[in-house]
Each structure stands twice: as structure tokens, then as C-alpha cells.
């Protein structure tokens, strides 16, 4: 499985609505169950103006299919080529 970073432009006020966040996660899980095991959502990072989601998938088409079925915006998708962290210094 490949790792992907998805960028979504999501308005900040939506991130403060815990019920909306819960509903979005539930919808995502429903779609993921239909597409399993081709795509998996690992987690997301919410910033003031955007959300960055980390997915595992066989290829980018499954990430896009998940977004299409679930009605989630995608502004960009990038495949992770490698991870850089403090252990790379060793």
C-alpha cells in the first residue's frame, strides 16, 4: 500500500462543530468499509484553513473514489515518497 497526503480547503468554523466532525468521520468510515481493503484513512491534521489527511491506498484512484462517494473535497493529493524524521540524521 502507498501512503498519500490529501489537502482539503475546509473553512475553520466547520472544525469547531464537533457534531459535524463526528458525522464526517462516520460518513468516511461507511465509504471506507465499501472500498476496503483498497484504501484506509490513518488520521487527519486540522489547521486554521485546511485539513491534511493521511491515507494508505493501492493507488491514488482509491483516495479520489473515497472522496467522490463521500462528498469530501480534495484540493490536492500527493504520494509520500519517503519520511524524514530525526532518525535520518543517524
N, C-alpha and C positions, 0 to 999 in steps of 0.2 A: 504494500500500500504506500502511496505517496502522501506527503504532507502538503497542505495548502493553507495560505493565509487569504482570507476574504475580507475586503474592506467594504463597509456599508455606511453610507451617509444617513445617519439616524438623528433626528432632532433631539436635543438634550432633554426637553420636557418629557419625552416618552420614557427616558431612562429613570425618572423619578416615580413612575407609576408601577409599583410592584405587581399589581394585578396584571397589567399589560405585559410585563416581563414574564410573569408566570405563564400567561396564555400563549405568548410567543414560544416559550420553551416547550410547552405541551404540544403545540402545533408542529414544531420542529421534530419532536420525538415521534409523533404519528407518521410523518413523512419518512423519517429515517427508518422506522420499522418496515415500511413498504419497500424501501430501497436496500435494506440490509442483505448481505454484508458488504455491499459495494461502496458505502460511504458511512462515515462515523464522525460525529461532532465531538471534539475534545473539550473545548471551552471558548469563551469569548472575553475580550477586553473592551470595556466601555470607556470612552473618553468624552470630553465635552460635546464634540460634534460628530464623532464617528464611533462605529463598533468594528472591532477586528476579531474575526472568528478563525479558529484553528480547526481544520478538518483533516481526516485521513480519508483517502478515496483511491479507487483503482485508477481514475483519471479525472481531469477537470470536468468532463461532461456530467459526471455524477454530482459534483458540487453544484453545478448550474441547474441540473434537473431538480435537486432538492429545493433550491431557491424558487424555481418556477412553480413547482407543485405547491409549495408552502406560501407563495406570495411574498417572499422575502427579497428585498432589494440587493443587488450586487453591483458595486461600482468598479471593483477590480478583483481579480483572482491571480495569485502568484504561487507557483510551486516552490517549495522550500528546497534549495539545493543542498545546504548543509547548515548546521547550527554552530554559532560562535558563542562561546562562553569562557569563563576564566580557565577552564581546563585546557583550552587550546594553547595557553602560554607554556605548558609543560612539554 
